[in-house]
Amino acid sequence: MIGGYRVEDHDPAERCWELSMEYWRAAGAGLPTGQLFARLVEYGRLALVAARRGGGSATPVPYTEADVAGVLLDAYGREVTVRQTGGWTYQQVRSHWAAADEFTPFVGPDKLRHHLAGRAQYELGAGRADEALALVDEADRLPCASPAGALADYAHGDLRALRAAALHQLYDSDTALDVLAPLEAELAALLPEGPVLATDDEAARRLQEEFARRGGGAAALAHALEASAVYHQILDTKAGALRDSGHPAAAEQAYLLLMPLHTASGLPEAGHVQLARVALDQGETERARRYLDLAAPLFEGPGGSDLTSMRAHLRLARGAVYCRMRAEAARQSSRHREALTWCDRAETFMADRPDASHDAMVQTERGRAHRALGNRNGAAQAYLRAARALDRVLRVPLGHRFDTLHLRYRRPVFEEALAVAEESGRARLVAVVTDLLKARAFSARLSLARSAGPAVRDERGGPDRARFAELTGAITRAEGRGSMAEAHRLYEQRAALLLKIRAVDSRWHLIRDDPPFDPATLTGYLAAYGGGPPDGRGRCVALSLYERPGAVLALLATPDGCLRMGTRRLAKGTRRALDAYQRMLDAPVQPPEELDFWGRNGIGLADLVPTALADEIAAGGTCLLSPHGRLHALPWTVVRHRGRHLVRDTALGIVPNLACVPALDHRTDLPLQVALLGVTEPPAGSVPIPQVGRLVRVLARFLGPERLLGDPVVGKAADTAALRALLDSGPPPPDRTAVLQIATHGVRNPGAPLRAGVQMTDGEVETGDILMGRMCFEEVVLTACSTSFRAAADLGGGHGALAGPPPSAPQPLELAGDVANALVHAFHEAGAAFVLASPIPVRSRLASHHSLTWFAHRAAGRAPLEAARRTAVELLDADDAPRQVGNWAGITAYGAR
C-alpha cells in the first residue's frame, strides 16, 4: 500500500504520471507538496523496477525509463527550491540531491544537462557559487544531441550564463565578462532591440511580425522569449561584474535595462536595491536613500505568511542586504547610532535565512559605526564576528586564482579589523584575522586530509584523476622522446586539471560545518606540548608574524592561555636589508656569503618583533613560527637574538599559519623506518651530484636493514616512477614512523605555482604530482635546494580551476593570502607532519652532512625539531662565520613536533 492505493491494482508508470500532474497543480496553486512528492517518488521507483523487469507500461502511451526519471528529476528540482527560504540545512540539501542522483542514469544527456543546470541555479541562489560552477562544468562536458547548426536552446537557460554568474559570485568579474561577451553578442543578434518581456504584448507583436517576414512563426517567437529570459539573466550578472570591476556608471545602465523586468514581475524593489547599491558605491548617499525608500514597504512592512510567493522570497533573501545598505547610508551621513539599529534589523532577517557573507558585511558595518562612536571594544567584537563569518565564506579553497581574487575583495575589511585590533589591544582579533590572511587554503586542505576517515581520504576515483594519470604518463613519454614543446603543452593541461580536481573535491562538505579557528585550541595544544617525548625542551610558544607597510605585527601565543601582540616599526636599515635580500633571491645566482641574512646584516629577532616578545621566545624550549610574505624566505634556523643564535637554546618549527599547528602533530616516539632515494645522475643538462651516492651509502650502513624500508633507490633506479610509487604508499604504519629521504636537485619555478619540483634521473616530479599522493611517510628530509621556495605570482593568470581555458594573453596574477604552494607544503598535504627543506640554495656537501647528523639525532630518540636544533648547533660550533653559515643556513624544519 502507498498513500491508500494498492500497488498491484495500478500501473506504476500511469500512477506516477497522474501523481506528477497532481503535484504540479498543487505547486501552481501554492499548496503543500511534500506528501505528493513522496508518493510520486515511490511510484516512480516502482515504475522503473517494472521497466527493468520487462513489464513495460499498460497505458495507451507507454512511458520509458527516461520519461519516468525525467518526471522525478523535475520534481526534485522544484521541491528543493521551496526550501530555499531557509527550511533545510546544507546537509539536508546534499541528501536531497544525493537521492535525486538515483534517477540520473536513466535520462539522456540533454535532460541531465537541464537537471544539472537547475541544481547550479539553486546553488547560486544559496550562495554556493563553487558548487554551482562545478555543476556547470559537469553539465558542459555532456554530449550535445542537437544537430550542428541548430538554434541555441534557451528553454532551460544557458550554461554560459550560469558560469558567468558563478564566476562573478567568486569575485572573478573580468573572466565573467569575458564569458558573457560572446553570449551577449549572440543574443543581441537575435534580439536587436533588447530582451522582450512575455507580458509586453506590443513588443511581442512587433517581434512576431518580424519573424513572420523572415519565415518564422509561433515557434520562433517562443524561442525569442526564452532567449529574452537568458538575456535578462546575463544583464544582471554583467551589471554586478561591472560594478565590482570599478565601472559603476556602466553597471547602473545595465540595472536600468532590468527595471522593466522587475516591475513586470511584481518585484520592482529588486531593481531599487540594485540601483541603491550603485549609488552608494559612487558616494551619492541621498540618491541611494531615495531608491531604498522606494523598496521600504516590502522590507520594512509586515511580512506575509506565504513563503512560496516571489515577494516573500525576495523579502527574505534580500532583507539583510537592504538593512545593511540602510546602515551604510546612515553611516555615510554620520548617523552612527541609526546605523547600529539597521544592523540589528539585518540580524532578524539572517535569523530566518543564515548567510555568512551577508553576516560578515553587517558586522563590518556594525564595527565601523562603533569605531566612529569611539567604542573600541564594540568595534573589536563586531570585527571578530565578521572575521568568523568570513572564515566560513573562505573555508573551501578553489585554486589560487579564485582564492586570490576573493581575498583581494575582502582585504580592506581585514585591514580595518587589524587597525581596530591595534587600537584596542585585542590580540584574539589579530590571531583570527592574520590566520585568515595567511595560508587559509592550506589549513583547510590539511584539516580535510587529517579529519576525513581513511576510506574518504584515499578516494582515487573519477575521470579527472584518471586523466591526470594519463597526462603524467604522456609527459614522461614526450620528455623521453625529447619533445619538450609537447611536454610543455601537456604540463599546462595537467596544471589546469589539477586546479580543477582540487577545487571540486567531493569531500569539501566534510569541513563546511567545522568551527572556525579558535586561538584557545592552539594555546591548549601548547599547554599539552610538554606531555610529549622525554626529550621535549619544556615550554613551547607560537609566534605569528604579519608584515604591514614599514612594520611587522607580531602575535605570541603561550601555554598559559595568553595571547600577546605588538608591532615593531622597522628601522630604515632593516627595510633596506629585507629589500636587498629579496632582490638577491630573485637573481639567477645567489652567492653563499649573502644567504645568512642575520649574520651578514647584523639583524636579530628583536629587529622584527618587540623585544619583550623576542625575550620570551628565547626563554622557551620550542617556538612554532608562522612568517608572512617575504619573511618566509629568511633563514630562520640561524636567526639571532641578543648576539646569540636562537637555535642554541630554542628549537624552531615553521608553520604556514596557527590554525594548522594541531594538524601537523604526530607521534615521534616510535621506531623509525626509512626509505632512501638519491639521484646521482639527473637529466642531461643538470650537474651530476656524486656525493648523493655517498650520502645514501653512509645512511644505509648507519640505519641498518632493520630500519630501512626496502633497498635504497639510487642511480638510474631513482626515476620518476620510483618516487611516485613512494608517494602512493599510504597510510602510515601504526607501529613505526616512516621517514622519506630524497637527495637530488630542487627546481624552483617563481612564475608557476605547483610547477616547482625535484629532479629524478628521467625528469622532474612536480609539486602537483606530490599533492595527488597519499603516502605513509610522516617525516620527509629533502636534501636539495629551494624545496620550500614559494611562488609569489602565476604568470599564466591562474586559470583552469573551472574558469575554463585561459585567454590568449593572460594577465599575470600576483598571489594574495600567503599561498602555501611550495614542495614542502605538498608533502604536508600528502601526509607528512614534518619536512626538512630549504627556501634558498644550499651546498651539497654541507646539506649531506646536515642530513646525516639529523638522522643520527633522530635515531637516538630525539623529536624531529629537536634533532634539527642539535644538528644546527653542531654546524655552528664548527664554524659560525656568516660566509660559512650561508652554505647551509636555509635548511629549515617545517612542522610542529
N, C-alpha and C positions, 0 to 999 in steps of 0.2 A: 504494500500500500504506500502511495506517495500522495500527500495532500488530499486524502479521501478518495483517490482513484485506485482501482485495481489495475495494476500494470498489465496483467495478462489480457485484460479486456480492451486495451488501447494500443494502437500502433505507436511506438515511441517517437518516431520521426514526425508523425502527424500531430501528436500531442505536443511535441517540442515546438512545432510551428505555431500551433494555437496559443501556447503559453507565450511565445515570442510576441505575437500580436497583442495579447492582453498586457504584457509587460510594457510595451511601448505606448499603448493607450494610457495606462496608468502614469507613465513617466510624463507624457504630454499634458496630462491633467494635474500634474504636481502632487500625485498621490504617493504614499509609501510603496516602495517596490521590493523591499527586502525579501519577503516571503515568496513573491512571484519569481524573483531571481533564483532563489534556492531551488524551487521546483523546476524551473527552466533548465538549470544545470543538471539536475538529477535525470530528467528525461533526455537531455542531450547525451549524457553518458550512456544511457540505455540504448539510444538510437545508434550510437557509434559501435557499441558492443554487438548489436543486431547486425549492423552492416558488415562488421568484421567476420561474423559467423555465416555470412552469406544469406541472411534472412531478407535483406532488402527492405523496401517500404511498400505497404499495401495501398498507399494513396494513389489517386489517379495520376498525380505528377510526382514521380519518385524524387526523393531528396538524397543527394550524395553526401558522403562524409564531409566533403568540403563545405556543402551548404549548411549542415548542422553545426560544424565547428565555427563557421563564419558568424552564424547567429549568436553563438555563445560568446565569441570574442567581442562582438559589438556590445553585448550586454555587460560583459566585464569592463569594457572601456567606459560605458556610461555610468555603471554603478559606482566606480571609484570617484568620478567627478562629483557625485552627490556628497561624498565625504571630504571634499576639498575645503570645505568651510571649517575644518578642524576636528571632525569627528573621529578620525583614525590617526594612530601613531605611525611613524615611519616604518616600524616593523610590521604593523598590520597591512600597510600598503604593499610592502615587499611580499608578504604572504599571499595577498590578493593576486598580484601579478604572477607569482610562482604557480598558483592554482590555474591561472589562465594559460600558462605555458603547456599544460597538459593537452591543450587542443591545437596548439600551433602546428604540430607536424601534419595535421590533416588538411591544411589550407595551402593554396598556391602562393607563389612569390608576391603577386600583386596584393592579395588580401593580407598577407603577413606584413608587407611594407606599410599598408594603411594602418594596421594594428600597431606596429612599432611607432609610426608617426603620431598616432593618438597618445600612446604612452609617453612619448617625448614631449608632446604638448602639455600633458599633465605634469610631468616633472618640471617643466619650465614654470608652470603656474605655482608649483610648490617650492620654487627657489632652488631646485637641484639641477642647475644647468650642466654640471659634469655628467650626471646620469642621462640627461636629455641628449647631450652630444654623443655619448656612447651609443644610445639607441638609434640616433640618426645615422651614425657610422655603420651600425649593423644593418639598418634598412638600405643604406646606399649600396651595400655590397650584394644585395639580392639581384638575381637576373631580372631583366625587364621583358615582359611578354608583349609589349606594344611594338608593332612593326615600325621599321625605320621610316622617318618622315611623317609619322602620325602626329596629330595635335597633342601638345603637352596636356597631361591630365591634371587639372587643378581641383577635381571634385573632392579630394581629400587633402587639400593643401599642397605644399611643395617642400621637399626636404631641404632645398637650399634656403628657404625662408626660415625653417626651423633651425638649421645650422647657424645661420647668421644671428638669430635671436639668442641662441645658446652662447655663441662667441661674445656677443655684447654683454650678456649677463656675467661672463667670465672676464670682462674688462679688456677684451681684445677688440676694441672698436675698429681699429684700422683693418684687421682681417675681416671683420663682419661687413664693413663697407665694400671691401674687395669681392666678397662672396655675393653681395646684393647687386653689384653693378650689372652683371650680365642678365640677371633675372629681371631687374627693373627695366633694362632695355628691351627685353623680350615682351614684357607686359605693356610697355609704352607703345610698342609696335602694334599690339593687338588692340589696345585701348588708348588711342592718341589723345583723347580728351580727358584721360584720367579714369580712375575707378568709378564704377556705377553702382548706385545703391539699388537693391531689389525693390525698395519702396518708392523709388523715383520713377513714376510712370512715364513722364515726359522724356527723360533720358533713355529709358528702356525702349521707348517707341522710336526715338531717333536712331538708336543703335540697331534695332531690328530692321529699320528701313535700309540702313547702310549694308547690313548683312544680306538683305534681300537683293540689293543691287549687285552684290558680289556672288550671288547664287547660293547663299546660305539660308537658314530658316530658324525654326524654334531651337534646334539643337545648337546652332551657333550662338544664339542669344544665351542659352543656358550655360554654354562654355564661357562666354564673356562674363557672366555674373559670377561663375566660380572663380575665374581669373581675378575679378574685382576683389573678392574676399582675400585672395593672396596678396593683391596689390595693397590693400589696406594694412595687412599684417606687416609687409616689408616697410611701408611708410612709418609705422610705429617704431620698428626696430631702427630704421635709418635715422629717425629723429633723435632717438636716445643715443645712438652711436655718435652722431654729430655733436650733440650736447657734451658727451663725455670726452670727445676729442678736441674740445675748445672752439666749437662753431655754434654758439647759441642762437645767432640770428637765423642761420640756415635750419637749425632744429626747430625754431619757432614756426618757420614757414611750413615745414612738414607737419607739425602738430595742427596748424590751422587747416591744412587739407583734410585732416582726420575729423575735424569738428562736425561736419555733416553726418558722418557715420555714427559718432557718439550720440548726436541729437536724435537721429532716426532710430537708434537702438534704445532710446529712452535712458541713455546714460551720459548726458552732457557733462555731468560732474567729472567723469574720467578725463575729458579734454580740459576742463578748467584746472584740474590738479596738474596736468602736464604743463600747461601754459604758465601756471604759477611757479613751477619749478624753474623754468627758463628765466622768468623774470627775477627770481631770487638769485640765480647764477649771475645775472647781469647787474645785480645790486639795485634793482628797481623794486624796492620794498612795497611802495604804495600800489603799484600795478599788480604785484603778486597778491597783495591783500584783497584787491578787488576781485581777482579770479577766485580766491579762496572764499570770499563772501558768497559768490555765486554757487559754490559747492556746499556751503554750510548747511542748508536744510537737510541734505542726505546724511551728513556725517555728525551733525550736532543735534538733529531731531531724534525723536524716539525711534528705536529700532523695531522693525517688523518681526513677526514670528515666522514668516515664510522663508526659511533658509534656502529654498531651492530657487528663489527668484533672483534674477540678474542684479537687481538693485541691492538686494540684501547681501548678495555675494560681493558686490563692489564695495559696499559699506564695510564689510568685514575685512576684505583683502587690502583695502587702501586706507582704512581708518587711521591706522598708526602713522602712515605716511602723511596724511592730511594734518594730523595733530603735530607731527614733528616739523612740518613746514610752517604751521602757525607759530610754533615755538621759535623757529629760526627767524621768522619775520618780526616777532616781538623782540628778540634779542638784538636784531639789527637796528631796532628803534629804541634800544636801551631800556626796554620794559622787561627786565630780567625776572622779576617775580611772576609776571604773566607767563613768561616762557616756561618756568617751572611748573605752573599749573597745566599748561598744554602737554608737558612731558608726562605728568600724572595721568592725563586723559588718554595719552597714547598707550600707556601700560594697560588700561582697561580693555582696549582693543586687542592687545597682544595676549591678554589672558585667555581670550577665546581662540586666537589664531597665533600661536607662538611663531616667531620668525627671528632667528639670531641676528641676521643682517639689519633688520629694522630696529631691533633692540639695541644693537651697538650704536646706531646713529642717534637714537633717542637719548641714550645715556651720554653720548658725546655732547648733545645739546644741553643736557642737564649739567654736565661738568662745566661747560662754557658759561652757563648762567651763574652757577655757584662761584666760579672763579671771578666773574665780573663783580659779584656782590662781596668779594673778599672772604668767602667761606672756603678756605683751603681744604679743610677736612671733607666737606661735602663734595668739592670738586674731585679730590683724590678718590673718594669712594665711587663716584659716578664713572670716572675713567677706569677704575678697576673693573666695574661691572661691564663697561664697554669692551675692555680687553678680554674678559672671559667669554663674552658673546662672540667676539671676533676669533677667539680660539676655535670655536665650533665652526665658524664660517670657513676658516683656513685649514681645517683638520685634514681634509683629503687632498693630497698633492696631485697635480695634474700635469707634471712636467714643468721644466724651468721657465718656459715662456708664459704660461698661464699664471704660475706662481709668482713670477716677477711682476707681471702686469697688475695682478691683484694687490700685491704688496705695495707697489708704487701708488696705487689708488688709495690704500689705507694708511700709507706712511704719515701724512700730515696729522692724522688722529693720534698715531703712536708718538709722534714728536711732541704734540701737545701734552699727551699723558706724561711723558718723561719730564717735560718742563714743570708740570704740576707736582710730580714726584719730588723733584729737586727743591721746589718752593716749600713743600710741606714736609720733606724728610721722610716720605713714605717708601721705605726700602722694598716692601712687599710689591708695590706697584711697579717698581723698577725691575724686580725679578720676573714678574709675569710678562711685562711688555718687552723687555730685551730678549726673553726666550722666544717670543713670537717673531721678533725681528731677526733671529738667528737660527738657521737650520731647522725651521719648523717642519719642512717636508721630511727631513731625515729622521727626526724624532717620531713622526707619525709612522714612517715605514718600519722603524725599529720596534715601535710599540706593536705594530701588526705582526711582525715576524716573531716577536717574543711571546705575544699573548695568545696567538692562534694555536689551536691544537695541532699535533703532528700531521694528522690527515689533511687538514686545511693548509698547513704551512708548506707541505710538499706537493701541493697541487701543480700539475705539469700540463694538463690537457689544453686543448683548444687549437684551432687552426693557426692563430698568430704565433704561438710558441713553436709549432711545427715549422712554420715559415721562417722563424728566426733561426732554427737549426739548419734549415736548407740554405739560407743565406750565408751562415757561418761556413758551411762546407764549400759553397761556391766561392767564397772569398779565398779560402785556403787553396783551392784548385787554381784560381786566377793568379794568385801570387806565385804558385809553383810553376806556372807557365811563363811568368814574367810579365803578365798583362796587368800592369799597375793601374792603367786608366780604368779598366773594367773592375778591378778590385776596389778602386776609389768609389766608383758608382755604386757598387754593392754595399760598401761600408755606409754610404749615405742612406741607402734604402733601409739597411738594418738599424741605423741610428734612429730613423723616423719610426720604424716599427717598435723599437724598444720603448720609446717615449709613449707610444700608444698603449703597449702592453701594461706599462706601469700605471698609466692614467685610468684605464678601465678595469683595473684589478677587481675581480668579483668579490674579494674579501674585504673591501673597504667598509662595508656595512658593519663589520665586526667592531670597529672602533668609533663609529659615528656617535655613539652614546657614551663613550668614555668620559670621565670627568676631566675638566681642563687641568693644566699644570698647577699644582699646589706646592708652594715652597715648603710647606710643612712636611710633605713626603720626602723632600730632599734632606731637610735637617734631621728627620727621623732616621733616614739612611745613614747620615754622617754619625749620628749618636750610636748606631749599632755597628759602626765600622770596626771598632776595636775588638768586636767579637769574632774577628776573622782568624787567620792563621797566627801561630805564636810569634812569628817574626814581624807582625804588624807594628809599625812605628808609632803607635799611640794615636794622638788626636789627628783627625782628618778634617780639613776645611775645603770649601768650594769657592772659587773666585770666578766671577763673570765680568768680562770687560766689554765695553761698548764705546767705540770711537765716535766722537762728535767733532765738529769743526774746532780745531785748536785745543781739544781736551779729550780725556778718557773718563767715562763714567764707570765706576767700579762698584760691584756688589759682592760682599763677602758673607757666605752662609757658614755657620759654625754648629758643632754638635749639640750645643746647649739650646738650640732652637732660635737663636738670634740671627737677624739679618741686618747687616750694616752697609751703608752706602757712602760714597764720597766721590767727588770729582777732582781730578788732577788737571790743572791747566798746564799744557805742555810748553816747556821753555822753547825759545827760538832754536837753540842748538839741537834739542830733541826732535823738533819738527823737521829740521834740515837733515838730520841723520836718518829719520824714517823715510823721507823722500829719496835720499841718495841710495838707501838700501833697496828700495823698491825699483829704482831705475837700474841698479846693478843686477837685480834678479830678472828684469825684463831683457837684459842684454844677452847676446848669444853665448858669451863665456863669462863665468863668474870666478875671479881669482880667489884662491882659498884664504889669502890673508884678509879678504874683505868679508868673509862669511861669519866670523864671530862678531856679530853686531854689538854685543855688550862690551867686550874687551877692546874692540877697535875704537869705539866712540866714548868709552868711559861712562856709559849709561847703565843705570841699575833699575831694579823693580820700582823703587820709590820715585823714579822719574816718570813713571806711567800711572801709578796708583798712590793714594795718600800714604804717607809714611807710616801712620798708625796701622793701617791695614797690612802694609808690607811687613811690619814687625810681627804682627800676629801670624801671618803666613809662615814666616821664618821660624816661629816658635813651635809650629806643628810638625808632625812627622810626615804628613802627606797633604798635598794640595791638588785638587782636581780643578783644572783651569780651562775656562771657555774663552778663547780670544775672540776677536772680531775683525773683519775686513783684512787689511794688510798686516795686522798683528799676527795672523795665522802663520805667516812665513818667517817669523822671527825664530831663532834657535833657542827655544825656551829651556832646553836641558841645561844650558850654560849661563842662564840669567844670573846676575849678581845682585847682592843686597849688602849694603854697608861694606863694600870692598871684598866680599867673600862670595864664592859660588853658592847659590841657594841649595843646589843639589847635594852639597856635602852633608846637609842635615835633613833635607826635606825631599821626599820623593814627589815627582811631578807627573801627573797624568792629564793629557789633553783630551777634552771632550767638546763636541760641537755646540751643545747647549746644556743647561742644567737639567732639563726635563728628561734627557736620555740617560742620566747617570745611573739610576737603578737598573735600567735595561741593559747596561754594559757590564753588570756584575757577573761573576761566575766563581765556581769553586776553584781554589788554587792549591788545595792540599792533596790532590790525587796524584798517582804516579803518572809520569809523562810517557807519551807515545808519539814519536817524532817522524814526520815524513821529510826527507831531504831531496831538494830539487836544485840542481846547479847547471847553469848554461855557460859552458866554456867556449862554445863556438856559435855566437849569434849570427843572424843572417848576414849575407855579403854586404859590405859597406860599413859594418859596425866593428869596433875594436874588440879583438879576442880578449878574454879575461881568464887566463890560465890559473890565476890564484883562486878562482872559484873551485876548481877541481881539488886543490889542496885543502880548501876550507871544508868541502864535503867529506873528503877522506878523513881529516882530523876529527870532525864532528862524529862521523860514523864510528871511529875507533873509541872516542870518548864515551859515547852514549851506549854502545854495545848492542848486540842483537835484541836483547830483551826490551830495549826502549825504542827500537826502530819500527816504524810502520812500513814493512816491506823493504826491499833493497833501495839504496839511494838511486835516484834518477839523475844521470849526469851525461854530458857529452851529447851525441846525436839523439839519444833516447829522450832528452829533455825538450820535447817538441810541444806544440800547442795541444795535441790530443792528450798528452800526459798530464798537463796542468788542468785541462777541462775535466778529466776523469777525477782528479783530486777535488775539484770544485763541486762535483756532484756526488761526494762521498758521504753526505749527512745521513742520519742525525749524529750528534756527539755520542761517544760511548759512555755508559753510565758509571764505569769504574775507573776511567782514566781521563787525563786531559790531553787531547790530541793537539799537536803543535805542527805547523807547516813552516818550513824554512825554504825561502826562494832566494837564490843568489843569481843575479843577472844584471842587465842594463835596464834602467827605468826610462820610459819615454813620456815626456810631458807634452801636452797639446793645449796651449793657452787659449786658443780660439774655438775649441770644440769640446764642451763638457761631455763626459762619458767616452772620449776617444783617447785619453791617456792610457798607457799600458806598460806591460813588461815584455821584453824580447825573449822569445824562445828560439830554438835552432832553426825553425822553419817559418817564422813570422811572429806576430805580436798577439798577445791576449789582452783585450781592452777592458776598460772599466765596465763597459756594457756586458761583456761575457761574464765577468765576475758577479755582477749584480743578479744575473739569472741563476747563479749557483746556489746550492743548499749543501754546505759542506759540514764535515764532522769536526773541523778544526776550530777550537775556541781561542787559540793563540796563533798569531802569524808573525814571522820575522822576515821582513823584506830587506835583504842586503842589496840595496840598489839605490840609485839616485832619484830624487824628486818624486817619490811614490806617494807623498801626501801633498803635492802641489795642487792648488785649487785653480781651476779656470775662472776668470772673472767676467768673461763675456762669451757669447756664442755668435761667431761671425756669420753663421747661417740664419740668424734670427730666431732660432728655437722652434721652428715649425715642425710639424709631424705628429704632435701629440693630439690627434683628432682634428686639428685645424685644416688638414688637407695638405697638398704639396706646397712647397714654398713658392713665393713669387719669383719671377725671372731674375730680379735683382733684390734679394732680401737685404733688409737693413740689419746691421749688427745689433745685437741685444746685450746691453750691459746688465748683468745679473744682479738682482736685488735679493735680500733675505739671507745673505751669507751662506749661499748654497753649498751644502756638503757634497761635493761631486768628485773628490779625489779617489785614487785607488784605495786608500786606507778606509774610506767610508764604504766603498763597495765590498771590501772584505768584512766590515762590520755587518752590512746587510745580509751577506751570505752566511753569517753565523759566528764570526769572530767577536769575542768580547775585548780582546787585547791585540793591538798591532804595533809592531816596532817599525817605524818608517821615517822618511825624511822629506821635508818640503823643498830642500835645496840639494845641490850636488854634494857627494861625499867621496873621499878617496877609497878605492877598492881595498887597499891593504889594511887601512885602519877600520873600515867597515867590517871586514872579515874578522879582525881582531876583536871588535866590539861584539860581534855575534858569538864568537867562541866564548868570550868572557861572560856574556849574558847567559848562555846555556849552562855554563859551569855554576853560576849562582842559582839559576832556576832549578837545575838538577839537585842542588844541595837543599832544596826546600823553600827557597825564597819566593815570595809572590812576584808576579811579573814587574810591577812598578818598582819594588824594592830591588829586584835584580838589575833593572835598568839604572837605578840610582847608584848602586855599588859599582857597576861597570863604568859609569861616567866618572866616579871618584877615582878609580884606578887609572883611567886615562889622564885625568887632570894631575894626579900625583906624578905621573911620568913626565908630563910637560904641559904646563898651563899657559904658555905663551899664546897670545891671540893667533899668531900665524899658524902654530901647530894645531890649536883647538879648532880653527876654521876648517881643518880637513875632515872633521867628524861631527862638528857642532850640531848639524841638522838632525842627527839621529834622535828621534823623539818617541816617547812612549804614549800611545793613544789607548786609553782605557781607564777603568775606574778601580782596579784592584791590583 
